[in-house]
Amino acid sequence: MKQFMVFVRKEFYHVLRDRKTLLILFGMPVMQILIFGFALTNEVKNSRIVIMDEAKDPASQQLVARIASSKYFEIERTITGQRQIDEAFKAGKIKMALILPAGFNEALLHEHTAQVQVIADASDPNIATTLTNYIHSIVQDFQSELNETITAPYRIVPETRMLYNPQQKSVYSMVPGVMALILMLVCVMMTAISIVREKETGTMEILLVSPFKPFLVILSKAVPYLLLSFINIITILIMSVWLLELPVNGSIPLLLAVSILYIITCLSLGIFISIKTETQQAAMTISLMGMLLPTIMFSGFMFPIENMPLPLQVISNIVPAKWFNIIIKAVMIKGMGLMAIWKEVLILAGMTLFFLLAGLKSFKIRLA
């Protein structure tokens, strides 16, 4: 243990004496949180929705058929109770629910007005706003079509309720994505470069001939970045709460625990890249460019995954940031517990184990 701590301390000295590394570790997270604190609007298609049709009359069935034919919505299923709606939202299966009250057709015929309730998942306010606008547009088109055949106009009033983010603040979607992006870039790139640097300078040979086990040599290089990345998580959470006014609705210990798991996943990926590359330039190119685009494109951070073609949706499953993004939204914004995210946690743990085993198996104890 004493030898291990000596190696860890040595790696800390490498980091703390390099101003460029410190700027990447601590400057980039702060800048990205500030820059990505604004909304990015994207078209949303094929969003899953559930419908509770309590009326089951001709007018309600026509409206449901119109929604089903829209390219923007995909009806997950029809439901019969409020509890099923809550369960579907908590499970992350739907983005919106539509409730058509009993007597919908009669209200249109006799009172010339009717109400429908729209419930949206506002943990991503951009998507929630876009989807509610789509629903309102469909309802208005349906209403105009009915008004063409009668003398007294019908009036349908949608009642909208935003869950998790009533104010529709963009930071609710930006902060989880930025956390995933920052940790992926910092952990992967810094770890990959630190090990390859030892190869280029020739000091790796000295480390390998020491009585220290190769596994502990690699582990000693990952520990400092684990601690520094944990400090980044604390910094991001503090800035989110105090500067961006984003509350933490779930368990803070659980949030920190899953963040540490994601950090370890990223460090494992960085170790795997460093073992497979021979130069710092190659390691930086792979870790920066190879991780930046997949994290932005396939994590659900900026672009809804359900909008993508099926092959790309399948590819997104191998991006760790996608699962971390789901976990952070569930715990931090929706206030859910471990039972709601256990599948994503197991997937991240499996990825960590895979990268570690693949990296250690490829690690050469002789550099010649």
N, C-alpha and C positions, 0 to 999 in steps of 0.2 A: 504493500500500500504506500509506503514511503517513496519508493521508486516511481510509482504511478503519479503521485502528487508532484514529484519533481518534473516529470514530463508535462503535466498539465500546467504547472507554473511557467515552464519554458514557453509553451504555446501562448499563454497569456501575455508574456513579454513580447512575443512576435506581433501580436495583435495591437497591444497598447502603444508600441513604439512606431507603428505604421499609421500615419495620419490619414492616408487615403483609405485604408481599411476601416478606420474609425468613422470616416465620413460616410462610407457605404453602410456601415452597420447602424449608425444612429441618425445620420442626416437624411438618408433616403426614406426611412419610414415616416419621419415628420413631414417631409415635403409631399409625399404621396397622400398622406391623410388630408393635408390641406388642399391639394390639387383635386383629388377625387371626391371632395365633399359636395360636389354639384351633380345634378341629375343629367343623365344621358337618355334621350328618348329613342326608342326603337319600336318598329312595328312588331306586333305580337300576333302569332297565328297558332292554330291548333291547340288552344288552351283548354285544359280539361275542366268541365263544369258539371255540376249535378243539379237536377231540377226536382223540386217537390211540387207536384201538381195536385193541389187539394180540390180543384174544381172538376177536372176531367170532363169538361164540356167542349163544344165545338170551337169556341173562341180560344180557350187555353191550348187546345191541341194544335190549332193553326199557328199560334205563337211559338210553341215548342218546335213544330216542324220547320218554321222559318229560322229559328236559332240553330237547329241541327243542320240545316243546309248551308249555313254560313261557314266560310273558310276560317273564320277566327276562332270558332269554338268546336270542341269535340265533347259530346255528352258522355260522361263517364258512366252514369247510370241514373235512373230515376229513384227517388227515395220517398220514404213515407213519414219521417219524423225528424225533429230538430236534432236529436241526439246523433243520428247518422251524419248530419251535416257537420257537427262538431268533430266527430271521429274522422271524417274524411279530410277536414282541414288539418287536424293534428297529425295525421299520417302523411301529410304532404301530397295527397293524391289529386287534389283539385286546387284551382286558382279562384273559383267563384261558385256561388250557389244562387239559384233563382227560385223564389217561392211564389207560386200563383195561388191566391187565397180561394176558398170555396165561394161559389156564387159569382165567379168572374164574368161569365157570359150574361147572367141576369143583371149584374151591376151595369154592364155596358148597355143593355137593352132598355132598362127602366130609368137608371140614373145618369146614363151617358158618361159615366166616369168609373174608372176602376184603378186599383193599385196593385203593383207587384213589388216584391221586396228583393233587392239585390244585395248579396253579402259577398264581399271581396276580401281576399287575403292581401292586406296592405303591408306585409313585411317587406315586399318589394313595391314601393309606391308608384313607380313608373308603370309597371305592368298593371297594377290595380286600377290606376287612372285610365289607362288605355282601354282595358277591358270593360270598365263601366261605361266609357264613352261608346264603345261598340254596342253594348246592350241597349243603351239609350237610343242609339241610331236605329237599331233593329225594331225596337218598340215603336218609335215614331213612324217608321216606314209602314209597319203593320197598322198603326192607327190611321195613317193617311189613306191606306187602301180601304179600310172600313168606311171612312168618311165619304168616299166617292159614291157609295151605294145608298146613303141615307140622307135625309134632310137635316136632322139634328146631329151635330157632330159628337163622336165619342171622344172621351178623354181618358187616357191611361197615364197614371202618375207613378213612375218608378220611385221606390224608396230605397236609398242606398245606405249601406252601413260598412265602414271600413274596419276590418279587424287588425289588431296589433299595431297599426300605425294610422290613427285617425287623422292626423295632420298631414299625412302623405309626404313626409320629409324624405328627401333623396338619400340622406345619410344612412337610413335603415338598410338600404341595399348596397351602398358604397363601402361602408366600414367592413363588413364581413369579407367582401371581395378584396379589399386592400390588404386586410390581414393575411389572407391566403397568398396574395401576390408577393407581399414583402417577405414573408417567412420562406416562401419557396425560393426566391431569388437570393436572399441573404444566406440562408443555410446551405443551399446546394452550391452556390458559387464559392463562398468562402471556404467551405470544407474541401471542395475539389481542388482549389488552388493551393491550399495549405499543404496537402500531401504531395501534390506534383512538384511544389517548390522544393521539397526535400530531395526529390529525385534529381532535379536539375542542378542543385547546388552540391550534390554528392553526399549530403549528410544522411540520406536514407540508409546508405551502406553502413555507416557507423551505428545507426540505431538498430539495424538488423543483426549486427554481430554482437550487440550487447546482450546480457543475460535476460533482458526484457522480452516477453513474448510478443510476436508480431501483432496479435489481436489487441493487446494493451497499448501498443504504439499507436494504432489507428484510433482506439477509443480515447486515448489521451488528447488527440487532436480534435475530437468531436466535442468533448466536454466543455471547453471554453465557449464554443459557439452555441451550445445548448443554453448555457447560463446567460450569455449576452442576448440571445434571441428571446429568452424569457423576460429579460428587462425590456426588450422591444414590445412584447405583448402588454406588459404593465403600462408602458408609456402610451401605447395606442388606446388602451382602455381608458386611461385617465384623460387623454385628449378627447376621446369620444364622448365621455360623460360630461366633462367640464367645459369643453370648447364647442363641441357639436351638439350637445344636449341630447345624446342618445342614451337612454336608460338601459341598464342590464336587468332584464326581467327574470332571468333564470338564476341558477345556482352559480355563484362565482367560483367556488372550488371545482365544480364540474367543468366550467368554462376553461379554467386554467389547466385542468388535467387533460382535456382533449386537445388543448393548444400545445401542451408538452408532447403529446403523442404525435401530433402533426409535425412538430419541430424535429422529433426523432426520425419520422418518416423522411423528411427532407434531408436531414443529415445522412441517413442511410443511402439515399439516392446520390448525394454528393460524394460519399465514400466510393460508391460503385463507379461513378464517372471518373474519379481520380485514379482508381486502380486501372481503368481501361485506357487512360490517356498517358502520354509521356511528356507533354509540355504544358506550361501554364496557359499559353495562348489557346491551345486546343481545349483545355478544360474550361476556360472562360467562355469560349465560343459555344460549346455544347451546353454548359450550364445556364448561360445568359440567354442566348437566342433559342436554344432548344427547349427551355423551360418557360420563357416569357410568353411566347405566342400561344402554346397550349393552355397555359394558365389563364390568359385573357380570353381566348376563344372558346375553350371547352369547360370552363368551371361554372358557367351560369352567371358570371360576374357582370359582364357587359351585354352578352347576347343570350337570349333564352335558348336552352338546348333543344326544347321541343320544336323550335322553328327549323332545325337543321335536318338534312336528309338522314335516313336511318343509319347508313354506314358511319357518319360522323357522330351520331348519338351513341353508337357502340364504342367508337374510339374514345369518347369523353369519359367512359367508365374507367379507363386506365390512368386518368389524370387525378392525382391525389387532391388537388385543390378543389375539385368538384365536390368531393365528399366532405371536406372540411368546411366549405361554404354552406352546405346543407346543415351541418352540425351547428355552426355558429348562429345561423338564422333561427334554428330550432331552440337553442339554449338561450341565446342572448336576447332575441327579439320576442319569440313566442313563449318563453319561460317554461319550456318543457324539460323533462328529466331524462335520465339515462335510458329508460325503457323505450323512449321515442327515437333514440339515435344509436341503439346498440348495433344495428346492422352496419351503419357507416363506420362506427368505431372498429368493428371487426375487420372491415375492408382495409382501413388504414393500418391496423395491426398486421394484417396479412401482407400488405405491401412492404411494410418495414422489415418483416422477417425475410421476405423474398430478396430485397435489395441487400440486406446484410449477408445472407447466405451466398448469394451470387457474387458479391464483392469479395468475401473472404475466400471463396473457392478459387477466384481468379487471382488472388494476391500472391505475388511471387516473392519468396523469401531470399532469392538470389537475383540480383539485378544484371548480372553478366549475360 
